[in-house]
Amino acid sequence: MDKPDQRLFEADVASAEFRVGALKGYWGLAGADVLPDQLAWSARILWMAAASRPNAPDRFYVQLDLSNYRTVPPTSTFWDPSTKATLEFAKRPKGRPDSRFAKVFRTDWEGGRAFYHPYDRVAAQGHPDWAKDQPSLVWDSNHTIVDYLEEFHSLLNCGDYLGL
C-alpha cells in the first residue's frame, strides 16, 4: 500500500504544472530506459534539462529522498544513470566562481550529498537563519515538486552554468 507522502508526490507528478514542464522538456521522471525498476519509496530519480554547453549533457539526473513529502523538504544529489550511483564530482555541472550556481551545487560541503539550498532538507537543517533571510526559498508544506524543479532547472539554464 502506498504511503500518504507517496500518494501526495504522485498526485503532484500527475498535476498539470508538472506535466506542462515535462512536455516542454524541462524535467521528468527517469524512464524505464534509465531506471528499469523503480527505487523503493522514498527515493525517486528525476531529470532536469540543462542549457547547452560544450561537452556537457543536455540533462542531469537527481536522486531525491522524499520521505515525509511536502511536510519535510526533499534532499537530493546528482545521480549517474550509467552507474546507478551518485554522480562523481568531475561529471557534475560547474558554475562561475562565487556565483549562486556554484554555491548551490558545491561539492565541498557535506561531501556533495545534498544541494546547498533552502529547499534542501540537509542544508536547511544546518541553516535555521535561512527562514528569516530567504523566506521565499524556504520549503514549506505548500511547496511541491514543481517548485523544486523550477528552482533547480532555472539554475541549470542560467548564464552562470558553465558546463562540466
Summary of the structure (lengths in Angstrom):
residues: 164
radius of gyration: 15.1
end to end distance: 41.0
largest distance: 46.5
contacts: 460
relative contact order: 0.18
helix: 32%
strand: 20%
